[in-house]
């Protein structure tokens, strides 16, 4: 299993977060949007790592049989 991350995808997600944050709309509101976006992205990355580890584990167990 390949556990690398596509940098194009990461950059696209970071650009989305930057574009969603409008500094003119107020500091608290802008920070809340960035915080929510970063939290969602973190959950997505952790989820994908977990799925990959589960696949790796299953492949190792299947080879042992």
Steps between C-alpha positions, in 0.01 A plus 500: 500500500625843409470745791620808315292813474438678172645847546271637228200394708647652818574828322147508354352452847723772649403736218133429575558591865680820404227598253227429757664737746415859423704726730253784437205321660630520856775326686289266714284385211799451269690304764196283569475407130870416480484298821200301377664434162829391655320274746306331218816457293682348800214252555507406132875435502481295822208300359691424179810396693285268711342343193844445346633341820197272516559389140870441576411296809250288311752431221761390754248271672388351168863428404555321831219254424 
